[in-house]
Amino acid sequence: MANAHLTLIRIIGLVLIVAGAGLLVWGYQLSGSLSAQLTETVSGAMPDAVMQRYIAGAAGLIVGIYLLITR
């Protein structure tokens, strides 16, 4: 029973790592778009959509790695 619990936690960790990496790549691609570059040029900051994907991706990646490393 405990082994199944650890396997489930590892699967969740892997899913979070893949989803986090996907969000980071998506944010990077979005930051290269014309509208994002125009917004950054005018305001001096990246658009909110890009920052949301960066933050969510980094959080998912960190939590996923933590779940894989522990136990």
VMD Tcl script that draws the C-alpha trace (Angstrom):
set ca {
  {0.00 0.00 0.00}
  {2.80 2.43 0.84}
  {4.57 1.58 -2.40}
  {1.48 2.52 -4.44}
  {1.30 5.83 -2.60}
  {4.92 6.64 -3.46}
  {4.34 5.69 -7.08}
  {1.35 8.03 -7.29}
  {3.40 10.87 -5.80}
  {6.17 10.26 -8.34}
  {3.68 10.26 -11.21}
  {2.22 13.55 -10.00}
  {5.76 14.93 -9.75}
  {6.53 13.92 -13.33}
  {3.29 15.46 -14.58}
  {4.11 18.72 -12.78}
  {7.60 18.78 -14.26}
  {6.29 18.27 -17.79}
  {3.51 20.83 -17.35}
  {5.90 23.35 -15.77}
  {8.42 22.97 -18.57}
  {5.61 23.34 -21.10}
  {4.42 26.56 -19.48}
  {7.96 27.95 -19.44}
  {8.41 27.21 -23.13}
  {4.98 28.67 -23.92}
  {5.85 31.84 -21.99}
  {9.16 32.13 -23.81}
  {7.46 31.78 -27.19}
  {4.81 34.29 -26.17}
  {7.47 36.79 -25.11}
  {8.83 36.79 -28.65}
  {5.52 37.78 -30.21}
  {5.10 41.19 -31.79}
  {2.45 42.34 -29.31}
  {4.56 41.28 -26.33}
  {7.62 43.08 -27.67}
  {5.57 46.19 -28.40}
  {4.14 46.14 -24.87}
  {7.62 45.70 -23.41}
  {8.95 48.58 -25.52}
  {6.16 50.96 -24.50}
  {5.80 50.05 -20.82}
  {9.24 48.63 -20.04}
  {7.75 45.47 -18.55}
  {6.75 42.11 -19.95}
  {3.02 41.50 -20.49}
  {1.10 39.87 -17.65}
  {0.35 36.75 -19.71}
  {4.07 36.06 -20.15}
  {4.85 36.59 -16.47}
  {1.94 34.37 -15.40}
  {3.25 31.52 -17.53}
  {6.80 32.00 -16.26}
  {5.69 31.98 -12.63}
  {3.29 29.03 -13.00}
  {5.88 27.07 -14.98}
  {8.62 27.66 -12.44}
  {6.32 26.74 -9.55}
  {5.22 23.53 -11.26}
  {8.79 22.60 -12.08}
  {10.01 23.20 -8.52}
  {7.14 21.31 -6.88}
  {7.53 18.43 -9.35}
  {11.25 18.12 -8.64}
  {10.56 18.27 -4.92}
  {8.01 15.45 -5.18}
  {10.46 13.29 -7.13}
  {13.39 13.88 -4.76}
  {11.63 13.38 -1.43}
  {11.19 9.87 -0.04}
}
mol new
graphics top color blue
foreach p $ca { graphics top sphere $p radius 0.5 }
foreach p [lrange $ca 0 end-1] q [lrange $ca 1 end] { graphics top cylinder $p $q radius 0.2 }
display resetview
